[in-house]
Amino acid sequence: MEALEAILSRRSVSARLLGEPVPSDAELEEVLAAAVTAPDHGAIRPWRFAVIRGEGLQRLAALFGEALRRREPGASEAAIEEAAAKALRSPLVIAVWAEVREDHPKVPPVEQIISTGAAVQNMLIALHAKGYGAIQLTGPNAHDPYVKAAFGLQPKDEMVGFVFVGTPSEEQPAKRRPAAADFLRPWDGAAPREAAAD
């Protein structure tokens, strides 16, 4: 698949539609190699990845369930089971986070997090180009201190999401996209106008 075709045709696939087969180890190596070509001001390389499959998915499910129990002490067992089941929607999950350097003199944390987001986009495009489906999901678990600690994150670090990966169980229609021109505006370089006095 040509690079531009892969970018323009990529779409997220619902995690519930993702099954076997999943990328081989060699394919995953290529996908992660694509991820780390992301723009990276200062060559900080903030991206971190954890590949989760097999029994690891059961442990992720237990983690998600316990995280809800801690966030919401009154949560029902049904709600906890539902939270846990979210980890099991696809046969492969890749957790992605930014290991943030707070003291960098030129690259603020937001740039490091954006770089990690770009790594995820590269990963999604590479998976699509190889014929797999994927979706990046966040939700409460991505921001939960208990979940973050389980992956070794410090409070300063940011979990940018969980990438669910597999082969779509049904044909995915092309997704309608907005016109890029709708988000474009010219800039004439004029100085900003002073705010009107009250």
Buried (B, 14 or more C-beta within 10 A) or exposed (E): EEEEEBBEBBBBBBBEBBBEEBBEEEBBEBBBEBBBEBEBBBEBBBBBBBBBBEEBBEEBBEBBBBBBBEBEEEBEEEBBEBBBEBBBBBBBBBBBBBBBBEEBEEBBBEBBBBBBBBBBBBBBBBBBBBEBBBBBBEEEBBEBEBBBEBBEBEEEBBBBBBBBBBBBEEEBEEEEEEEEEEEEEEEEEEEEEEEEEE
